[in-house]
Structures are given as C-alpha cells and as structure tokens.
Amino acid sequence: MKHWLLSVAALALPLAAPAEARQPAPQPAPKPPAEGMVSAADPRAAAAGVEILRAGGSATDAAIATMLALNVVEPQSSGIGGGSYWVRHGPRGTDSIDARETAPMAATPNWFYGPDGRPLTHAEAVPGGRSVGVPGALRGMALAHAKGGKLPWARLFQPAIRLARDGFQLTPRLQTALTRYGAHVDAPTRARLTGPDGQVLPLGSTIRNPEQAALFERLAKLGPDYFYVGPQAQKLVTTVNTAPRNPSKMTTGDLASYAAKPRPPLCDTYRGYRICSMAPSSGGGSTVLSILKLLERFDMGSLGKDSPQAWHLFAEASRLAYADRDMYLGDPDYVRVPLKGLFDPRYIASRSALISPDRTMASVSPGTPPGAPARVRAPVSEVAGTTDLVAVDAGGNVAEVTTTVEGSFGSGLSIDGTMLNNELTDFDIVPVKDGDLVANRVEGGKRPRSSMSPTIVYGPDGKVRLAVGAAGGATIIAQVAKAIIGVIDWKLSAQDAIATGLVFAPGKVATIEQGTTLEALVPGLQALGEAVTVAPMGLKANAIERVGGRWVGAADPRSEGVAIDVAGRMTVIQRVGDKPGRPAE
C-alpha cells in the first residue's frame, strides 16, 4: 500500500481553522489544549476529531466528529445508518452506551425465511430491506453528547460536512471494498464511486457527496430527532419497505421509539489490571474478559509472543470463551444472560482446567455456569466489517467507540448518501435447534448479538493505561484480547501489540494470519495437536495508551488508520502491503 496522506500537511482541511474562526472576532481564539489525541481508521477522520479537541471539545465531542467524518470517507464500514457501542472514562469513572440497532417490532423468529418456508442463507439475507435494523448510532451520539459534550452539537458536524461537500480522495480500502464486496450497493452509491464506464474510479479521485452534506447540515441544525421522526424517518422506512430484494416491515414508530441505552460496563481484573468493556447486548466484552480470565493461571509473559505454546493456550481459551458466547449471549432485555455465573471464580477455574499446555482439546462445548438457562448453541454468521476509534482530551477523559453498518456497505441501501446497515443478519437465522430456542434469535425490538469490544484498561494505580478496540466481525474479540495480552504480558507498545499477527480460533481449526511471523509457528502448533490453516484476515484495530505520563497513539498497519495529537503530530506506522482476501473494514 502506498503511504498516502501520512503527513499533517496533507490533511490541511481538517486541521485548518473552521470558517467561523477565520472571521474577525472580538476575542482571540482559545489556546489549543496541551494534550489530546485521536486514533481512527482514516487520517481525515482522526484529523476531524483533533480539530474539535483544538477548539476546546471533549473526548466525547471529538469521538462524535470522528464518527461523522468516518461516515463520509469510510462509508463501507460505519455511519449514522448503523449502530455503535461506547465505553468512556471520565470524572465519575467508567460508563458505557448501547446504541446497537434493533429489529422492527414486526420481526418474528422466522424473519429470514423465504416464501418456501426455508431459512435464507446469510448471503441471501444481507441485500435489501429485511436486514436493516433501526439505526442507533445517532441516538448514541446524542446520549453521549448530553453526558459528556462541551461544544455545541452543530459544531461537531462541521468537519464531516466539509468533507462531504468539498470532496475527499478515494483511497485503496474504499476502492477495494466496492470492487470486491459492493455488488449489492444501490444505484446512487455506485454512481458516486464509479465513472461513466461503470468502473470504480481510480485512486485519488475526488468523491463528493452533496446529499450527505445536506443531511448533516439539517441534523446539525435540527438535532437528532430529525432523523427519527417526520419526513426523514418516513424516507428511511419507505426505502427499506420497498426494496427490490427482501423488503422489510419497518414502521415510523420503530424509529420514533428507538432509544440508546446507558448500561453498566462489564469490568473484571487480569493480573492486577482492571479491564472494562461492553456488556450485553454485545457479546464482545464478556468474551474478551473470558479469554483473559481463562489464561490468567498461565505465565503468558514468560512464554512470550513467539512461543507456539502461548498461542496454543490463546487458541484453547478462545474456543472455550466463544463456545459460551454462542450459547448464552444475547440482548439481556429479551433473554437471561448468566453473566455472574460466567465469571464465577469456580466456573472460570473449571473451564481453565480443560486447557493443557501440551495438547489440544479433542472437542469443545459450552459450559454450564451457575444460573445458566437451557439453550442450544447457534452458529456464528458475522462478517468482517466495522470501524473503531478512540479519543482522549486535555482532562484525561477517554471515549472508546466501535461503530458499524455490519458488512461492507451494509444492506446496500442508502438514503441521502448514507448507507443503511445489514445488522439484523447478526441474529441467528434459524431460531430453534434440537427443540430449544437459541439466545440470539430474531425478535421484534431486540438487539442482535455483536462482537464489538470497546475496552479501557486501568493499571494497578487505577489510572487509564490503555484504550483499545477493533473491527473485523468475530475476530474483534480475539484482536482486543491479543492486544491486551501484548501490552500487559509481553510488555509491547500498543502499536506493536496491534501489529502482532493473530491466531483466531472460535472453533476446532485455528486460523493463522497470513503474512505475519506467526506462520513460522505452524509446525510447533501442529505438534501440540492444533489443526491450523493460514489465511489473510480483515483486521483493523486502534488504541491510545498512557506511557511515561503522556498519551501515545496506535493504529493498525493493515489499515489506513493513524493517531494524531493536538499538536498535529502523527504516529509513524509501518504499513503492511495489501494482501489477497477481505480488506480490513
């Protein structure tokens, strides 16, 4: 991949003073803060967040501006047509927000069944209206802003409006996403990204989205309710209900009644560090914590990152944690999730005892934690997608956000230049197995299970040590767990921990990330009984850590991401060349 846009000079637009600040003013502009940083999957989005920090905004304000800019420049991955999870650190401790999409109230357990009475495949269910959940991202932003914003709501939209109105350069990831995974996108989206010959525009082409700029201007002026009630809501409902493929049964009432939910974060300890992540409806945070707790009795630090045994242990812990996730995790407003039982010390000890340092388990099944209801494990159907960002302000407040439209370009449908999610395909399509209801079945108003795992790590001194999150479907959990182990056990920088290859083992076969040093460990893993395959992965993580009294940013070398501080300094990242297979989205 070329080193595109890797200097602040090349990002003059987002870091320039806003138009209103360039006018004569009776008071001098406020002095930029001494500290603050944003890490995101696109340099223009990170710069948008930094602009807001420099204007006196909070970490929450910067995160919102970054999310909106990502909606413009990375439309295949996230936006206000999707949802998000927030984990934040502030003066009152840690909080979290569940802005996950919901199923329309008309949805039934057989929502993804065809006219012939048979369940659709995942690929058949994605395109069109029925996969679209009621979007939650904008409501999540509004809730976060109400409880952590400093600048006016409208100010946070300005960088994204400029990008959409004035244009941005087409990058390799967006070009690749449309070429390889964009066959289902609607005509307006395709027209924006292709030339008269129907071919995707060349790299560096200027992309403008005036419809999205106008929508953001209305939202900036009128507030988030504009999206959920009235003509704008009706436009969304009409789009999904009249879709040529898989029309939905969404109502304007579904949008009007949507609410983002404050939820207590899920926190536990690992080697004296306090790890706080997202509780259900996400299944990500609990699974990250499960992996860590299962590994705590092993000396991962002494084994090191180049040890086949260390990665074997990581794979085994992953299998056990993912098995419990698939069995028990779902929307807690609809199903009983035995969180307390899953982290009961005796239960953790009994599950960890199944892991041997010198051999691989012959089979893996979910456990029976205290308080567990009778359920049946359901298959995992997530695809690589999503984006993550983290912002830190001068006061040391932290906002870690993972946000998504699910797969590349979501459902393929759009309104006013903004993609609509395909989040409902994160539900298990078949609601019953062996006579039992699965936890993650479709139900009206329910949030589908997710792997999103925004996480804040506190050091033994009680201060924020690391904020990290990732994108890439079910691999998100393994990426975040690996990054935490890298920082705590292997004493790596957050940058090196993110860049380290991954062993992904949600089931019997462990996938080794192609093109990384882990490929050399295959014989050693096989000697321990591991069934392995080597393949590229759609990985993409972001982080900010506190080291030596200062904030240090990190971004995934597999992506186009960067970290930028308020002084305009950009983290130097050694990029990984493009590899075959799904891109990091």
Secondary structure, DSSP 4 states (H G I P E B T S, - for coil): ----S-SGGGGHHHHSPPGGGGS--SSPPPPPPS--EEEESSHHHHHHHHHHHHTT--HHHHHHHHHHHHHHH-TTT--TTSEEEEEEEETTEEEEEEE--B--TT--TTTTB-TTS-BPPHHHHSSSSTTPPBP-HHHHHHHHHHTT--S-GGGGGHHHHHHHHH-EE--HHHHHHHHHH-TT--HHHHHHHB-TTSSBPPTT-EE--HHHHHHHHHHHHH-THHHHSSHHHHHHHHHHHT-SSS-----HHHHHT---EEEPPEEEEETTEEEEEPPTTBSHHHHHHHHHHHHTTS-HHHH-TT-HHHHHHHHHHHHHHHHHHHHH-S-TTTS---HHHHT-HHHHHHHHTT-BTTB--S-------TTPPP---------S--EEEEEE-TT--EEEEEEE-SSTTTTS-EETTEE---GGGGSBSS-EETTEE-TTB--TTPPPPB----EEEE-TTSSEEEEEEEESTTHHHHHHHHHHHHHHTS---HHHHHHS--EE-SSSEEEEETTSGGGGGHHHHHHTT-EEEEE----EEEEEEEETTEEEEEE-TTSS-EEEETT--B----PPPP-SSPPP-
